């Protein structure tokens, strides 16, 4: 946390002089302490406004409000949140910061911090915030801006407004690599099962998938591209529908490891063997993909690195006391395990079409 | 953050009166709950601002120094820490508290918070602390006492001094249940592979294992009881040694899921099939035990519940502003999956001895 050398706005001493109070008194007002006379508070508040004072933690200052950074997650306990937390905590420790972790509040449109949560964060003097897979509302963005709380989005679900920093993964390249891998194995009937269409990552992966099909000279099959919620139950239902098609796919490219494992379940239910009769590619590379049977071929999204990068970006924003229009996408990587194989009735990388019979 | 003992600011009742709402409604807003009408929330928020309300929970008469509670974990990112975090966060949200999460500091004797970490915690005015699987030193205990920071241990590695509260699991019963399950399947050559002998949980599980053997009339075999670190690599090495014995065990009772999966690896390396030639029982019931192939029979330790119980115990200590000698052990439960079966050459629950040949 670069607490040094910020381009000098007014210091607390300037504010105190302007309000004709002592520095400790001005500090009390800034820190929301209540043991200040109303008239004094009014004078200090006016001076703060007039001078455009912005809380700017300084070396040697009190550790309390300024060394705490908030991490808001949709939920805790999943390996997904564990990877994010791990990355944030390690980077925070390196920066001399501590993290306040909270989870679970939802908004009508998705996961997002409630207004009460934001109030609390400001009341405590949070030095900055990271929102993981949140979908903030315009008024929440405005509120953060107004309270001058620097923040960064980790893996934002939807495109944030201009000027908002976010760290994601290169999901288009990831989607392309997954489908290219299936094509190279000889698959031509490749389904895509993604999260909500309006979300960034599923849309980027779908675009990558389509680009790979085009590059491979394989026409798109409308019934093969499906979008659903991220809930495994929905993925299972869609997978069952895919397997029930007159000409079912021989491979499914899935948007998350959790959804891919739901596809395993659907396949088992129909007596379809993975990978002999159905190849499955996941996304994320969470620990469960390694333990699954068969071990899941997947596209690794470097969640811990994304989270650590977001923390470091936040530290930069805190130091500069401003905002920056920054979107960082970290590279993905295909991890080939045991859930992908050539399509049934075929070995290797021969061209289409493939009408070999599959047991439904 | 010395908000304690200051001249009484407005109470929540004053705020409620000012906002023309009930005290529970005002409390909901203060605690960031969502089930409040927007207009009501606005009125309460304005009243809070106008009156300069500062949260000052006073259960039992003692003031919290702040609403921040520390959770110190040995590491983040594992499903183990995810379960603990999940339990603590949910209970903290219910109590209107927030959690500062930190990880990774080790002491020469094991995992424990470094001195710097403790200083920081005190400087920030932590309301209380939870130490998960920590092995605190006498001077760390003294330091916490001296700074009057209430704390509770989650799953303490070693017995804490008298008067220190801790929440664990009934590992003796768990150990007994695991070995009784193997005996009921007809096993007589049952090995025990545990964590460090001086730690509470491995010692309790070993005691339960021995009690079950005695109850089943099966003599202890000295070469079959082994203790190692919790590192999977060590578990794998010990499992290889067990399988290399002239009379190898037909079942292994292992002290953690991670170690049990290392036993799977050792078995695979020697061409020993699980469960046909070797039954394996784990402990913890982390998500990976469900995904493992074969799915792992294990003893469930209710980690999230243990963590939530610890938080509630901490809240009680904070309210009483004192300490209590409390050790809570939550019940364990055997979860039978696919990694246990009758020993080779035998079906069901017939008595010993079993000299049926096993492929080494």
Contacts between the chains, C-beta under 8 A, distances in Angstrom:
chain1	res1	chain2	res2	distance
A	32	B	54	7.2
A	33	B	3	7.6
A	33	B	54	8.0
A	34	B	3	8.0
A	34	B	6	7.2
A	34	B	9	4.5
A	34	B	52	4.7
A	34	B	54	5.4
A	35	B	6	5.6
A	35	B	7	6.5
A	41	B	52	7.8
A	63	B	120	6.6
A	63	B	123	5.2
A	63	B	124	6.3
A	64	B	1	5.8
A	64	B	123	7.1
A	64	B	124	5.1
A	64	B	125	6.8
A	67	B	120	7.9
A	67	B	124	7.5
A	68	B	68	7.8
A	68	B	100	6.9
A	68	B	124	7.6
A	75	B	86	7.9
A	76	B	82	6.7
A	76	B	85	5.0
A	76	B	86	4.4
A	76	B	89	5.1
A	76	B	90	8.0
A	77	B	82	4.7
A	77	B	83	6.0
A	77	B	85	6.8
A	77	B	86	3.2
A	77	B	304	7.0
A	78	B	82	6.6
A	79	B	79	5.9
A	79	B	82	6.7
A	79	B	287	7.1
A	81	B	82	6.7
A	82	B	76	6.6
A	82	B	77	4.7
A	82	B	78	6.6
A	82	B	79	6.7
A	82	B	81	6.6
A	82	B	82	4.3
A	82	B	85	8.0
A	83	B	77	5.9
A	85	B	76	5.0
A	85	B	77	6.8
A	85	B	85	7.2
A	85	B	101	7.0
A	86	B	75	7.9
A	86	B	76	4.3
A	86	B	77	3.2
A	86	B	103	7.9
A	89	B	76	5.1
A	89	B	101	6.5
A	89	B	102	6.8
A	89	B	103	5.4
A	89	B	104	7.5
A	90	B	76	8.0
A	90	B	104	7.6
A	93	B	102	7.2
A	93	B	103	7.9
A	93	B	104	6.9
A	98	B	100	5.2
A	98	B	102	6.2
A	98	B	120	7.3
A	98	B	124	7.7
A	99	B	100	6.7
A	99	B	101	5.8
A	99	B	102	7.6
A	100	B	68	6.8
A	100	B	98	5.3
A	100	B	99	6.7
A	100	B	100	5.3
A	100	B	101	7.7
A	101	B	85	7.0
A	101	B	89	6.6
A	101	B	99	5.8
A	101	B	100	7.7
A	101	B	101	4.7
A	102	B	89	6.8
A	102	B	93	7.3
A	102	B	98	6.3
A	102	B	99	7.6
A	103	B	89	5.4
A	103	B	93	8.0
A	104	B	89	7.5
A	104	B	90	7.6
A	104	B	93	6.9
A	105	B	32	7.7
A	105	B	34	6.8
A	114	B	32	5.7
A	114	B	34	5.2
A	115	B	32	7.8
A	115	B	41	6.9
A	116	B	29	6.4
A	116	B	30	7.8
A	116	B	31	6.8
A	116	B	32	2.7
A	116	B	33	6.4
A	116	B	34	7.3
A	116	B	41	7.9
A	117	B	32	4.9
A	119	B	32	7.1
A	119	B	45	6.9
A	120	B	32	5.6
A	120	B	98	7.3
A	123	B	55	7.8
A	124	B	67	7.8
A	124	B	68	7.5
A	124	B	98	7.6
A	261	B	291	7.6
A	287	B	79	7.0
A	287	B	288	6.4
A	288	B	287	6.4
A	288	B	288	6.9
A	288	B	291	5.0
A	291	B	261	7.6
A	291	B	288	4.9
A	291	B	291	3.8
A	291	B	292	5.3
A	291	B	293	7.6
A	292	B	291	5.3
A	292	B	293	7.8
A	293	B	291	7.6
A	293	B	292	7.8
A	293	B	293	3.3
A	304	B	77	7.0
